[in-house]
């Protein structure tokens, strides 16, 4: 099929992340059952709510704090929650610009206001960038969109807003259920196995 549009995930595809670091960080500050509440594959309603902007960062932190030993501070919780966020290699930014020259591109990320605040600080510190706006035609975060992956309606909404024909749109994600959701919405979709390859190698055919 012809590809005219490319939608990228952020965490795991462009930004290196490690969910186990956050799980371990919460264990270290006193929540031994955190993995029962949050993993890459599944998460509790509390995490869904902050990802679609139904609750504020303060409300989220307060809910988590209520599950923790009383001596644990909000700063410790915020730090543990952000522990999964790693680096954004510069070569991936260069790749995004190259893809943007040939295709309509967008970013679609399930994320929340706490992670975004931390991400933007690192983006400024490491790459001297205020945002990723120059690397895509449009950036969509679930907490602003009010919808999240893998709901097929989320992909259809982004395509509607951008004027993308789903059948001409390629979506890339490292989470298999998000890939399946995109396929259900009629998009072409690829799963990135981060243990075995990199997004630049997976999508090298786009620039061939």
Residue, then its C-alpha position, 0 to 999 in steps of 0.5 A: x500500500x502507498x504510504x503518505x503519512x507516518x505517525x510515531x509513538x514517543x516512548x520506546x520508539x524515539x525516547x528510550x524508556x525502561x518501565x522497570x526503573x519506575x517499578x523498582x523506584x517505587x519498590x525502593x520507596x515503599x510500594x512493593x506492589x507497584x507492578x500490580x498497578x502499572x506495567x507496559x502491558x496494563x495499568x490501573x484506572x488511575x494511570x488511565x485518568x491522568x493520561x487522558x487529562x481527567x485528573x491533574x498531576x496534583x490529584x494523581x500524586x495525592x492518590x499515589x501518596x495515599x497508597x504509600x508509607x506516610x514518610x514518602x514525599x511528593x518529590x520522591x513519588x514524582x522522581x520515581x514516576x519519572x525514573x523510566x524516562x531515559x535519553x532521546x538520541x540525536x540521530x533519531x531527531x535527524x531521522x525524523x527531519x528526513x522523514x518529515x521532508x518526504x511524508x506528512x508526520x505526526x506524533x501520538x503518545x500516551x503520556x501525562x503532564x508529569x512526564x511531559x514536564x520532565x521530558x521537556x526539561x531534559x529536551x532543553x538541557x540535552x538538545x536545547x529544544x523547547x519542544x518537538x514541534x519542528x520535527x513533526x507536522x503535528x504533535x498529539x499527547x493523550x493528556x491533551x487529546x483526551x483520548x489514548x491508545x489503543x482505542x481505535x477512535x484515537x487513531x481515527x481522531x488524529x487522522x481526521x484532524x490531520x486529514x490523513x487517509x488511514x489506509x495511507x498512514x503508517x503507525x509505529x509503536x513498541x507496544x503490541x496492543x497499540x499496533x493492533x488498535x491502529x490496525x483496527x482503525x484501518x492504518x498500516x502499523x508496525x511493531x518495533x521490537x526494541x530489544x532487536x532493532x531501532x526505529x531508524x533501521x525498522x523504517x529505513x525503507x521510507x527514505x530509500 
